Amino acid sequence: MQESELLVTTAQVAIGLAGFSGVAGVLGARPGSASPEFQGARLRLMIETSLLAAGFSLLPMVLELLGFEPRALWRIASGMNLLAFAPQFALSFRRSTAIIRVSGEPTPKAWGAVTTLIAVLTVALLAASALGFASSRLYVAAIFLQLVLGGIAFHRFFAALAG
């Protein structure tokens, strides 16, 4: 599988991002920053998104070791990722929206639009891959976008700590 090197690298970056997120969450809690609930939601989003990207980066290699043919393994991995990612993002979005409403935090309109667009594109890529359209390329692109979402959450978390 030629995509395996790229997926292993993506998994390593995602695990690193999740690890840094945990450290940042512990060290970043300080008075005067955004509400603890809002920061907690951001931290949770970073960790969940990064761990999903890491786990699903490695899934195709596990399926290959189990003997699945390449076309089937990309479709299976895409379907499983889609079934995990879409609800996770929807719940994170709903959780963040509720916290913003209650806490009075400013609504991140531009960042919210960007992350929603990336999430919708990720879902579309995973759905197309699950249906068998250029599965491996679309899957790798979707994993990359999941990593981008984790990176955006990481950036937003630190921006809130600094500002």
Secondary structure, DSSP 8 states (H G I E B T S, - for coil): -TTHHHHHHHHHHHHHHHHHHHHHHHHH--TTSS-HHHHHHHHHHHHHHHHHHHHHHHHHHHHHHTT--HHHHHHHHHHHHHHHHHHHHHHHHHHHHHHHHHH-----HHHHHHHHHHHHHHHHHHHHHHTTSSHHHHHHHHHHHHHHHHHHHHHHHHHHHH-
